[in-house]
Protein backbone atom coordinates (compact mmCIF):
# COMPACT_ATOMS: atom_id res chain seq x y z
CA UNK A 1 0.00 0.00 0.00
CA UNK A 2 1.22 3.50 -0.82
CA UNK A 3 3.11 4.96 2.15
CA UNK A 4 1.48 8.36 1.67
CA UNK A 5 -1.97 6.74 1.85
CA UNK A 6 -1.04 4.96 5.09
CA UNK A 7 0.20 8.24 6.58
CA UNK A 8 -3.00 10.02 5.63
CA UNK A 9 -5.18 7.30 7.12
CA UNK A 10 -3.12 7.55 10.31
CA UNK A 11 -3.50 11.33 10.36
CA UNK A 12 -7.26 11.04 10.07
CA UNK A 13 -7.68 8.63 12.97
CA UNK A 14 -4.66 8.86 15.29
CA UNK A 15 -6.42 10.86 17.99
CA UNK A 16 -9.33 8.55 18.76
CA UNK A 17 -8.00 7.73 22.23
CA UNK A 18 -6.69 11.12 23.30
CA UNK A 19 -8.08 12.90 26.37
CA UNK A 20 -8.59 16.48 27.45
CA UNK A 21 -6.30 17.53 30.32
CA UNK A 22 -7.95 18.38 33.66
CA UNK A 23 -11.41 16.97 32.73
CA UNK A 24 -10.05 13.69 31.28
CA UNK A 25 -12.78 13.60 28.60
CA UNK A 26 -12.09 11.40 25.57
CA UNK A 27 -11.86 13.34 22.34
CA UNK A 28 -11.21 12.90 18.65
CA UNK A 29 -9.08 15.74 17.34
CA UNK A 30 -6.82 16.15 14.33
CA UNK A 31 -3.27 15.70 15.61
CA UNK A 32 -1.40 17.97 13.20
CA UNK A 33 -0.95 20.80 15.67
CA UNK A 34 1.90 22.21 13.60
CA UNK A 35 -0.35 22.61 10.55
CA UNK A 36 -3.14 24.12 12.63
CA UNK A 37 -0.79 26.60 14.26
CA UNK A 38 0.49 27.70 10.86
CA UNK A 39 -3.06 28.29 9.63
CA UNK A 40 -3.87 30.10 12.87
CA UNK A 41 -0.84 32.34 12.45
CA UNK A 42 -2.00 33.33 8.98
CA UNK A 43 -5.56 34.02 10.11
CA UNK A 44 -4.30 35.99 13.11
CA UNK A 45 -1.95 38.15 11.07
CA UNK A 46 -4.77 38.95 8.65
CA UNK A 47 -7.12 39.80 11.51
CA UNK A 48 -4.66 42.12 13.26
CA UNK A 49 -3.85 43.83 9.96
CA UNK A 50 -7.52 44.60 9.32
CA UNK A 51 -8.51 45.66 12.85
CA UNK A 52 -7.47 48.60 15.00
CA UNK A 53 -5.48 47.81 18.11
CA UNK A 54 -6.47 49.67 21.26
CA UNK A 55 -4.61 52.92 21.85
CA UNK A 56 -5.35 52.67 25.58
CA UNK A 57 -1.99 51.58 26.96
CA UNK A 58 -3.30 50.68 30.42
CA UNK A 59 -5.90 48.35 28.92
CA UNK A 60 -3.41 46.72 26.55
CA UNK A 61 -0.82 46.33 29.29
CA UNK A 62 -3.36 44.68 31.59
CA UNK A 63 -4.37 42.17 28.91
CA UNK A 64 -0.70 41.32 28.32
CA UNK A 65 -0.03 41.07 32.06
CA UNK A 66 -2.91 38.67 32.72
CA UNK A 67 -2.20 36.67 29.58
CA UNK A 68 1.49 36.23 30.36
CA UNK A 69 0.77 35.21 33.96
CA UNK A 70 -1.66 32.52 32.82
CA UNK A 71 0.57 31.35 29.96
CA UNK A 72 3.62 31.12 32.19
CA UNK A 73 1.77 29.30 34.95
CA UNK A 74 0.18 26.69 32.74
CA UNK A 75 3.42 26.09 30.84
CA UNK A 76 5.15 25.21 34.10
CA UNK A 77 2.14 23.18 35.24
CA UNK A 78 2.06 20.99 32.13
CA UNK A 79 5.74 20.16 32.43
CA UNK A 80 4.92 17.94 35.42
CA UNK A 81 1.13 17.34 35.28
CA UNK A 82 0.54 13.62 34.64
CA UNK A 83 4.27 13.15 34.02
CA UNK A 84 4.28 15.87 31.38
CA UNK A 85 2.25 13.94 28.82
CA UNK A 86 0.23 17.04 27.83
CA UNK A 87 3.18 19.41 27.62
CA UNK A 88 3.53 18.84 23.88
CA UNK A 89 0.19 20.60 23.41
CA UNK A 90 1.71 23.95 24.30
CA UNK A 91 5.49 23.51 24.01
CA UNK A 92 5.52 25.18 20.58
CA UNK A 93 3.06 27.97 21.46
CA UNK A 94 4.23 31.49 20.70
CA UNK A 95 1.95 33.53 22.89
CA UNK A 96 0.61 36.90 21.77
CA UNK A 97 -1.94 39.04 23.60
CA UNK A 98 -3.59 41.93 21.79
CA UNK A 99 -6.47 44.26 22.58
CA UNK A 100 -8.66 45.30 19.65
CA UNK A 101 -10.74 48.48 19.53
CA UNK A 102 -14.18 46.97 19.06
CA UNK A 103 -17.43 47.32 21.10
CA UNK A 104 -18.17 43.61 20.76
CA UNK A 105 -18.24 41.75 24.08
CA UNK A 106 -15.82 39.01 23.11
CA UNK A 107 -12.37 37.43 23.34
CA UNK A 108 -10.72 34.38 21.76
CA UNK A 109 -7.57 32.26 21.64
CA UNK A 110 -6.39 30.39 18.56
CA UNK A 111 -4.12 27.31 18.43
CA UNK A 112 -0.56 28.47 19.00
CA UNK A 113 -1.47 30.96 21.72
CA UNK A 114 -2.77 33.88 19.66
CA UNK A 115 -5.17 35.78 21.94
CA UNK A 116 -7.38 38.80 21.32
CA UNK A 117 -9.54 40.71 23.80
CA UNK A 118 -12.09 43.23 22.51
CA UNK A 119 -12.38 46.57 24.30
CA UNK A 120 -16.15 46.02 24.57
CA UNK A 121 -15.48 43.23 27.06
CA UNK A 122 -13.40 45.28 29.50
CA UNK A 123 -16.26 47.25 31.13
CA UNK A 124 -17.73 43.84 32.06
CA UNK A 125 -14.52 42.27 33.35
CA UNK A 126 -14.03 45.46 35.45
CA UNK A 127 -10.72 44.37 36.95
CA UNK A 128 -7.75 42.04 36.65
CA UNK A 129 -9.57 39.12 38.29
CA UNK A 130 -12.52 39.41 35.91
CA UNK A 131 -10.18 39.55 32.93
CA UNK A 132 -8.42 36.42 34.19
CA UNK A 133 -11.76 34.57 34.18
CA UNK A 134 -12.27 35.29 30.48
CA UNK A 135 -8.69 34.75 29.36
CA UNK A 136 -8.43 31.49 31.30
CA UNK A 137 -11.65 30.33 29.62
CA UNK A 138 -10.51 31.25 26.10
CA UNK A 139 -7.04 29.76 26.53
CA UNK A 140 -8.72 26.60 27.81
CA UNK A 141 -10.55 26.26 24.48
CA UNK A 142 -7.24 26.19 22.61
CA UNK A 143 -5.40 23.84 24.95
CA UNK A 144 -8.38 21.47 25.13
CA UNK A 145 -8.27 21.32 21.30
CA UNK A 146 -11.90 22.33 20.95
CA UNK A 147 -11.25 23.99 17.60
CA UNK A 148 -9.35 20.90 16.49
CA UNK A 149 -12.36 18.76 17.33
CA UNK A 150 -14.54 21.03 15.20
CA UNK A 151 -12.09 20.70 12.32
CA UNK A 152 -12.09 16.93 12.68
CA UNK A 153 -15.89 16.94 12.52
CA UNK A 154 -15.82 19.08 9.38
CA UNK A 155 -13.32 16.77 7.71
CA UNK A 156 -15.28 13.65 8.61
CA UNK A 157 -18.54 15.27 7.46
CA UNK A 158 -16.98 15.73 4.03
CA UNK A 159 -15.87 12.09 3.92
CA UNK A 160 -12.48 10.41 4.08
CA UNK A 161 -12.06 10.86 0.32
CA UNK A 162 -12.16 14.59 0.77
CA UNK A 163 -9.68 14.44 3.65
CA UNK A 164 -7.28 12.56 1.40
CA UNK A 165 -7.86 14.79 -1.61
CA UNK A 166 -7.23 17.95 0.42
CA UNK A 167 -4.02 16.56 1.87
CA UNK A 168 -2.76 15.08 -1.41
CA UNK A 169 -3.57 18.15 -3.47
CA UNK A 170 -1.33 20.27 -1.28
CA UNK A 171 -3.78 23.09 -1.78
CA UNK A 172 -3.41 25.66 1.02
CA UNK A 173 -6.75 27.20 0.05
CA UNK A 174 -8.66 23.93 0.33
CA UNK A 175 -7.22 23.20 3.74
CA UNK A 176 -7.79 26.81 4.83
CA UNK A 177 -11.45 26.51 3.85
CA UNK A 178 -11.92 23.56 6.22
CA UNK A 179 -10.03 25.49 8.89
CA UNK A 180 -12.39 28.42 8.35
CA UNK A 181 -15.47 26.25 8.79
CA UNK A 182 -14.07 24.66 11.94
CA UNK A 183 -12.98 27.89 13.62
CA UNK A 184 -15.71 30.15 12.29
CA UNK A 185 -13.28 32.29 10.32
CA UNK A 186 -15.14 34.35 7.73
CA UNK A 187 -13.16 37.54 7.58
CA UNK A 188 -13.68 38.13 11.30
CA UNK A 189 -12.54 35.69 13.96
CA UNK A 190 -15.08 37.07 16.42
CA UNK A 191 -17.81 34.83 14.95
CA UNK A 192 -16.15 31.75 16.44
CA UNK A 193 -18.69 29.54 18.23
CA UNK A 194 -18.18 26.40 20.26
CA UNK A 195 -20.68 23.80 21.37
CA UNK A 196 -22.25 23.91 24.82
CA UNK A 197 -20.15 20.90 25.78
CA UNK A 198 -17.00 22.77 24.87
CA UNK A 199 -18.11 25.94 26.64
CA UNK A 200 -18.82 24.09 29.88
CA UNK A 201 -15.48 22.29 29.68
CA UNK A 202 -13.64 25.58 29.03
CA UNK A 203 -15.35 27.06 32.09
CA UNK A 204 -13.98 24.27 34.25
CA UNK A 205 -10.46 24.23 32.82
CA UNK A 206 -10.38 28.02 32.81
CA UNK A 207 -10.98 28.10 36.56
CA UNK A 208 -7.93 25.90 37.06
CA UNK A 209 -5.83 28.04 34.72
CA UNK A 210 -6.68 31.29 36.52
CA UNK A 211 -6.03 29.60 39.88
CA UNK A 212 -2.58 28.46 38.74
CA UNK A 213 -1.78 32.07 37.83
CA UNK A 214 -2.74 33.26 41.31
CA UNK A 215 -6.25 34.53 40.56
CA UNK A 216 -9.11 33.57 42.88
CA UNK A 217 -11.53 31.24 41.00
CA UNK A 218 -14.45 32.37 43.18
CA UNK A 219 -14.33 35.68 41.28
CA UNK A 220 -15.75 33.82 38.28
CA UNK A 221 -19.24 33.74 39.78
CA UNK A 222 -19.52 37.52 40.04
CA UNK A 223 -18.15 37.97 36.53
CA UNK A 224 -20.56 35.54 34.88
CA UNK A 225 -23.45 37.04 36.84
CA UNK A 226 -22.55 40.39 35.29
CA UNK A 227 -22.37 38.77 31.87
CA UNK A 228 -25.74 37.09 32.29
CA UNK A 229 -27.42 40.44 32.90
CA UNK A 230 -26.37 41.57 29.42
CA UNK A 231 -28.55 38.94 27.78
CA UNK A 232 -31.79 39.75 29.62
CA UNK A 233 -34.37 40.54 26.95
CA UNK A 234 -31.66 41.01 24.32
CA UNK A 235 -29.62 38.93 21.92
CA UNK A 236 -26.84 37.45 24.07
CA UNK A 237 -23.29 38.77 23.67
CA UNK A 238 -21.07 36.78 21.30
CA UNK A 239 -19.22 35.15 24.16
CA UNK A 240 -22.50 33.76 25.55
CA UNK A 241 -24.08 32.70 22.25
CA UNK A 242 -23.80 28.94 22.63
CA UNK A 243 -23.50 28.55 26.38
CA UNK A 244 -25.96 26.74 28.68
CA UNK A 245 -28.49 28.82 30.58
CA UNK A 246 -27.16 31.29 33.13
CA UNK A 247 -28.46 29.31 36.10
CA UNK A 248 -26.95 26.07 34.78
CA UNK A 249 -23.65 27.73 34.06
CA UNK A 250 -23.28 29.33 37.48
CA UNK A 251 -24.35 26.11 39.20
CA UNK A 252 -21.70 24.20 37.22
CA UNK A 253 -19.05 26.76 38.17
CA UNK A 254 -19.97 26.57 41.84
CA UNK A 255 -19.82 22.78 41.73
CA UNK A 256 -16.35 22.91 40.15
CA UNK A 257 -14.91 25.54 42.49
CA UNK A 258 -13.68 23.12 45.19
CA UNK A 259 -11.58 21.32 42.58
CA UNK A 260 -10.25 24.58 41.11
CA UNK A 261 -9.36 25.92 44.55
CA UNK A 262 -6.88 23.06 45.00
CA UNK A 263 -4.67 24.83 42.46
CA UNK A 264 -5.04 28.31 43.91
CA UNK A 265 -2.14 30.04 45.63
CA UNK A 266 -2.37 33.80 45.89
CA UNK A 267 0.64 35.46 44.25
For each residue, the residues with C-beta under 8 A, 3 or more apart:
1: 5 6
2: 5 6
3: 6 7
4: 7 8 168
5: 1 2 8 9 164
6: 1 2 3 9 10
7: 3 4 10 11
8: 4 5 11 12 163 164 167 168
9: 5 6 12 13
10: 6 7 13 14
11: 7 8 14 30 31 32 167
12: 8 9 30 155 160 163
13: 9 10 16
14: 10 11 31
15: 18 27 28 29 30 31 152
16: 13 28
17: 26
18: 15 26 27 28 29 31 145
19: 24 25 26 27
20: 23 24 25 27 144 145 201 205
21: 24 78 81 82 86 89 143 144 205
22: 204 205 208
23: 20 144 201 204 205
24: 19 20 21
25: 19 20 201
26: 17 18 19
27: 15 18 19 20 144 145 149
28: 15 16 18 149 152
29: 15 18 145 148 149 151 152
30: 11 12 15 36 148 151 152 155
31: 11 14 15 18
32: 11 35 36
33: 36 37 88 89 92 111 148
34: 37 38 92
35: 32 38 39 175
36: 30 32 33 39 40 111 112 147 148 151 179
37: 33 34 40 41 92 93 111 112
38: 34 35 41 42
39: 35 36 42 43 175 176 179
40: 36 37 43 44 110 111 112 114 183
41: 37 38 44 45 112 114
42: 38 39 45 46 176
43: 39 40 46 47 110 179 180 183 185 189
44: 40 41 47 48 96 110 112 114 189
45: 41 42 48 49
46: 42 43 49 50
47: 43 44 50 51 116 188 189
48: 44 45 51 53 98 116
49: 45 46
50: 46 47
51: 47 48 100 101 102
52: 100 101 102
53: 48 60 98 99 100 101
54: 59 60 99 100 101 119
55: 101
56: 59 60 99 119
57: 60 61
58: 61 62
59: 54 56 62 63 99 119 122
60: 53 54 56 57 63 64 98 99
61: 57 58 64 65
62: 58 59 65 66 128 131
63: 59 60 66 67 97 98 99 115 117 131 135
64: 60 61 67 68 97
65: 61 62 68 69 128
66: 62 63 69 70 97 128 131 132 135 213 215
67: 63 64 70 71 95 97 115 135 139
68: 64 65 71 72 95 97
69: 65 66 72 73 132 213 214 215 267
70: 66 67 73 74 132 135 136 139 209 210 212 213
71: 67 68 74 75 93 95 113 139
72: 68 69 75 76 213
73: 69 70 76 77 209 212 213 214
74: 70 71 77 78 90 139 143 209 212 213
75: 71 72 78 79 90 93
76: 72 73 79 80
77: 73 74 80 81 212
78: 21 74 75 81 84 86 87 89 90
79: 75 76 84 87
80: 76 77 83 84
81: 21 77 78 84 86 87
82: 21 85 86
83: 80
84: 78 79 80 81 87
85: 82 88
86: 21 78 81 82 89 90
87: 78 79 81 84 90 91
88: 33 85 91
89: 21 33 78 86 143 145
90: 74 75 78 86 87 93 113 143
91: 87 88
92: 33 34 37 112
93: 37 71 75 90 112 113
94: 112 113
95: 67 68 71 113 114 115
96: 44 113 114 115
97: 63 64 66 67 68 115 117
98: 48 53 60 63 115 116 117
99: 53 54 56 59 60 63 116 117 118 119
100: 51 52 53 54 116 117 118 119
101: 51 52 53 54 55 119
102: 51 52 106 118 119 120 190
103: 118 119 120
104: 118 120 121 190 237 238
105: 118 120 121 124 227 230 237 238 239
106: 102 118 120 121 190 237 238 239
107: 115 116 117 118 121 134 135 138 239
108: 115 116 138 141 189 190 192
109: 113 114 115 135 138 139 141 142
110: 40 43 44 113 114 115 142 147 183 189
111: 33 36 37 40 114 142 145 147 148
112: 36 37 40 41 44 92 93 94 142
113: 71 90 93 94 95 96 109 110 139 142
114: 40 41 44 95 96 109 110 111
115: 63 67 95 96 97 98 107 108 109 110 135 138 139
116: 47 48 98 99 100 107 108 189
117: 63 97 98 99 100 107 121 122 131 134 135
118: 99 100 102 103 104 105 106 107 121 190
119: 54 56 59 99 100 101 102 103 122
120: 102 103 104 105 106 123
121: 104 105 106 107 117 118 124 125 134 239
122: 59 117 119 125 126 131
123: 120 126
124: 105 121 130 223 226 227 230
125: 121 122 130 131 133 134 223
126: 122 123 130 223 226
127: 130 131
128: 62 65 66 131 132 215
129: 132 133 215 216 219 223
130: 124 125 126 127 133 134 219 222 223 226
131: 62 63 66 117 122 125 127 128 134 135
132: 66 69 70 128 129 135 136 210 213 215 219
133: 125 129 130 136 137 206 210 215 219 220 223 224
134: 107 117 121 125 130 131 137 138 223 239
135: 63 66 67 70 107 109 115 117 131 132 138 139 210
136: 70 132 133 139 140 205 206 207 208 209 210 213 215
137: 133 134 140 141 202 203 206
138: 107 108 109 115 134 135 141 142 202 206
139: 67 70 71 74 109 113 115 135 136 142 143 206 209
140: 136 137 143 144 201 202 203 204 205 206 209
141: 108 109 137 138 144 146 147 194 198 202
142: 109 110 111 112 113 138 139 145 146 147
143: 21 74 89 90 139 140 205
144: 20 21 23 27 140 141 198 201 202 205
145: 18 20 27 29 89 111 142 148 149
146: 141 142 149 150 194 198 201 202
147: 36 110 111 141 142 150 151 182 183 192 194
148: 29 30 33 36 111 145 151 152 182
149: 27 28 29 145 146 152 153 198
150: 146 147 153 154 182 183 194
151: 29 30 36 147 148 154 155 178 179 181 182 183
152: 15 28 29 30 148 149 155 156 182
153: 149 150 156 157 182
154: 150 151 157 158 178 181 182
155: 12 30 151 152 158 162 163 166 178
156: 152 153 159 160 163
157: 153 154
158: 154 155 162 163 178
159: 156 162 163
160: 12 156 163 164
161: 164 165
162: 155 158 159 165 166
163: 8 12 155 156 158 159 160 166 167
164: 5 8 160 161 167 168
165: 161 162 168 169 174
166: 155 162 163 169 171 174 175 178
167: 8 11 163 164 170 175
168: 4 8 164 165
169: 165 166 174
170: 167
171: 166 174 175
172: 175 176
173: 176 177
174: 165 166 169 171 177 178
175: 35 39 166 167 171 172 178 179
176: 39 42 172 173 179 180
177: 173 174 180 181
178: 151 154 155 158 166 174 175 181 182
179: 36 39 43 151 175 176 182 183 185
180: 43 176 177 183 184 185 186
181: 151 154 177 178 184
182: 147 148 150 151 152 153 154 178 179
183: 40 43 110 147 150 151 179 180 189 192
184: 180 181 189 191 192 193
185: 43 179 180 188 189 191 192
186: 180 191
187:
188: 47 185 191
189: 43 44 47 108 110 116 183 184 185 192
190: 102 104 106 108 118 238
191: 184 185 186 188 238
192: 108 147 183 184 185 189
193: 184 241 242
194: 141 146 147 150 198 199 202 242
195: 198 199 242
196: 199 200 242 243 244
197: 200 201
198: 141 144 146 149 194 195 201 202
199: 194 195 196 202 203 242 243 244
200: 196 197 203 204 243 244 249 252
201: 20 23 25 140 144 146 197 198 204 205
202: 137 138 140 141 144 146 194 198 199 205 206
203: 137 140 199 200 206 207 220 249 252 253 256
204: 22 23 140 200 201 207 208 252 256 259 260
205: 20 21 22 23 136 140 143 144 201 202 208 209
206: 133 136 137 138 139 140 202 203 209 210 220
207: 136 203 204 210 211 217 220 253 256 257 259 260
208: 22 136 204 205 211 212 217 259 260 263
209: 70 73 74 136 139 140 205 206 212 213
210: 70 132 133 135 136 206 207 213 215 216 217 220
211: 207 208 214 215 216 217 260 261 262 263 264 265
212: 70 73 74 77 208 209 263 264
213: 66 69 70 72 73 74 132 136 209 210 267
214: 69 73 211 264 265 266 267
215: 66 69 128 129 132 133 136 210 211 219 264
216: 129 210 211 219 264 266
217: 207 208 210 211 220 257 260 261 264
218: 221 257 261
219: 129 130 132 133 215 216 222 223
220: 133 203 206 207 210 217 223 224 253 257
221: 218 224 225 250 253 254
222: 130 219 225 226
223: 124 125 126 129 130 133 134 219 220 226 227
224: 133 220 221 227 228 246 249 250 253
225: 221 222 228 229 246 250
226: 124 126 130 222 223 229 230
227: 105 124 223 224 230 231 237 239 240
228: 224 225 231 232 240 246 249 250
229: 225 226 232
230: 105 124 226 227 234 236 237 240
231: 227 228 234 235 236 237 240 246
232: 228 229
233:
234: 230 231
235: 231
236: 230 231 240 241
237: 104 105 106 227 230 231 240 241
238: 104 105 106 190 191 241
239: 105 106 107 121 134 227
240: 227 228 230 231 236 237 243
241: 193 236 237 238
242: 193 194 195 196 199
243: 196 199 200 240 249
244: 196 199 200 248 249 252
245: 248 249
246: 224 225 228 231 249 250
247: 250 251
248: 244 245 251 252
249: 200 203 224 228 243 244 245 246 252 253
250: 221 224 225 228 246 247 253 254
251: 247 248 254 255
252: 200 203 204 244 248 249 255 256
253: 203 207 220 221 224 249 250 256 257
254: 221 250 251 257
255: 251 252
256: 203 204 207 252 253 259 260
257: 207 217 218 220 253 254 260 261
258: 261 262
259: 204 207 208 256 262
260: 204 207 208 211 217 256 257 263 264
261: 211 217 218 257 258 264
262: 211 258 259
263: 208 211 212 260
264: 211 212 214 215 216 217 260 261
265: 211 214
266: 214 216
267: 69 213 214
